[in-house]
Amino acid sequence: MDLSLNPFSSGTRLRDMIRAIRASKTAAEERAVVRRECAAIRAAISENDQDYRHRNMAKLMFIHMLGYPTHFGQMECLKLIASSGFPEKRIGYLGLTLLLDERQEVLMLVTNSLKQDLNHSNQFIVGLALCALGNICSAEMARDLAPEVERLLQTRDPNTKKKAALCSIRIVRKVPDLAENFMGSAASLLKEKHHGVLISVVQLCTELCKSSREALEYLRKHSVEGLVRILRDVSNSSYAPEYDIAGITDPFLHIRVLRLMRTLGQGDADCSEYVNDILAQVATKTESNKNAGNAILYECVETIMGIEATSGLRVLAINILGRFLSNRDNNIRYVALNMLMKAMAVDTLAVQRHRVTILECVKDADVSIRKRALELVYLLVNDTNVKPLTKELIDYLEVSDDDFKEDLTAKICSIVEKFSQDKLWYLDQMFKVLTLTGNFVKDDVWHALIVLISNASELQGYSVRSLYKALQACGTQESLVRVAVWCIGEYGEMLVNNISMLDVEEPITVTESDAVDALELALKRYSVDVTTRAMCLVALLKLSSRFPSTSKRIQVIVVQNKGNTVLELQQRSIEFNSIIQRHQSIKSSLLERMPVLDEASYLEKRAASSQATVSLTKPTPSAASGGSLKVPNGAVKPPPAPLADLLDLSSDDAPVTTSAPSTAPNDFLQDLLGIGLTDTSTAGGAPSASTDILMDLLSIGSYPVQNGPPATSNISSPGQAVTKHAPGTPQVIDLLDGLSPSTPLPDVNAAYPSITAFQSATLKVTFNFKKQPGKPQETTMHASFTNLTSATLTNFMFQAAVPKFIQLRLDPASSSTLPASGNGSITQSLSVTNNQHGQKPLAMRIRISYKVNGEDRLEQGQISNFPAGL
């Protein structure tokens, strides 16, 4: 048969098959070529064609590398290995390493062939067997062939020794119990002169130390001297072109020997003392102007840090890292910073000497180096250097990139909180940070600042004056505005009257009108941020009590928010206006200065929250008690709360868990002034009721955005909620009307009278109640919705949320269209089960969505006027 006429016969050359595959224009054509070629190879295998067996195996290996199955050719590998010729064995062993792995049962059939080849007189065939065994050796093969490999370690040929050492590494990894068989041979081979043998044996010794404690102790006694000799000879050797790289003789052998020295010297004082001199020699003689030299120096430093080295040697190593920091190569500087962070645990004082250079790296153009240097600076801070280091970081904060300011701000705040021993210094630094990067300050940081100011009575006047001046100079930083607004509201009289002046202060002239101006400006500037605006309203309300002459003006400012589309601000505006206008008798007592916040409880709560969320690789120090503010490092975000509580129906972002009060009256007192602003970044577990009330009075937190999906926990709805923001302006029931003596008390003897649960300019919602005999905890409510406008409401949907101790079921509404001008109504039934009937009253928040002239609207409110006994 003429082979040239059949391009896919078993005699086709490898290059022809590769050319045909590459000429394929589509994957289908390539598969067809491979399929025809595999069929020809199968036919040759079945015919036991020995002339082209090695060629077929070469083609199978190429097909295997393309990802096609070639299992049918595995036995051909064994036949080639069993042949006597070197070319056939070479192809056979190459196919063995590619087509098979240690999990194949076929591999057991090749053990005998490997044993014969390991004892072959031809060193090249021995080398083939060693290479194959080193790649696919299984545990069973390792036990069977370990004596042959151990014997080959003692042969004269250096190439065979090198391959036998590498094969021994595979055997020791597969069967660690065999490590003791190679200990003596490995130690003796360290006297070799051939670098290839030496680097292989050093790697074998390293693997032996990892696999066996006995081998580690043996090599400590019998190999350290040989390693020192190797390192000395290589360091002092003359130019050798076959090993020279950038003027350094065999840097790879240098590095391997240094790593083995680190393994042997770790935890062993005698071994470490023996290698100290040679390590000092390598560290001082190696040139650092080439990359190969820097690699050796880095490995030498890591070895010095890893063994029981002398203090002088460690200082030398850290000085080398200091030189690395001045290198132009970013990679060298980065690894130097990494190593210096490890060195902090060994010799902090030596690292401190390079503090100036490390600080310069914080200002580097490379973001990776900046971040790593910042972490190192954070580790360098202690009680003695905290002030100069903080000053340097704050000075750089002003000119740093916006991308880096968040990390830098977090570290500065953590440093100041952790190491401050003087409250005045702490306040000064925090005020600087708030002024420069207040938009990057985490919520728990400025919360802690408010807690400290509340406890530092002697510094409250200084704080409010400093914050007022900062607010006048830079009112664009959000956290600065929040803290300043809170302080002005609490300590406004200290600002105006210059009370509690410190020696370092100069008197300033601030009138009552100026204080109100500052709050009014903040209220207008932060028209989008709900939390800041709510805090401004609270502060204005307090100033109306502190400065009676400004009460009318403040009332005008507060009333401007009565029509606000944000329910929280609208409710606050209505209630605060009622306090100013109708409740003068209780205003002074209601608006007294905040009680001193419990600093210890806050720090304990914050530390617990941080410990629950911080990474396991970065342990959080516990909060310390005493005069100074000691809180955990960094600003971390606690885990999201799993359930939504009653007062968090308005949270469209994510449900937030709030503290469940022990009694019902406290629950409604907390909501009296609109206290419901919870911050998802600071809400932790279940804090104490007193602390939560005080924190909520501060408006600490952020009001949930009203354009996300509705909270799903404890919310009942017959359909999907509309999630667009509602521009409507519902009028919320004034909760303070109950304080008026003219308000009639509910008739407890009445049989559950109807109530107006909710009313706005658009809607009126009426509830009727019915109970089944013998089931006091169950209540059936019939809700009636009336349209007060002249436009028809479509896509009408009603939702309700209740506390966790109440079960709620909503029946479908009678219609989704509400006629205009009260010409009809929508009715819907609600079934409520109060599992704590007689202990806690019913409470509910509602959300109503609809469309007016094609525009989405959303209204929501709280129902707290249920009849007694429900």
PyMOL commands that set and color helices and strands:
alter all, ss='L'
color gray80, all
select helices_A, chain A and resi 3-5+14-22+27-46+53-65+71-82+86-99+105-118+123-136+139-152+158-174+176-189+195-211+213-222+224-236+251-265+269-285+291-306+311-325+330-343+348-352+355-362+367-380+386-397+402-419+423-440+443-455+457-473+478-497+512-525+530-546+548-559+567-582+584-590+599-613+646-648+664-670+689-697+735-739+820-822
alter helices_A, ss='H'
color red, helices_A
select strands_A, chain A and resi 244-245+248-249+715-716+755-759+763-770+778-787+793-801+806-810+825-834+844-852+855-863
alter strands_A, ss='S'
color yellow, strands_A
deselect
rebuild
show_as cartoon
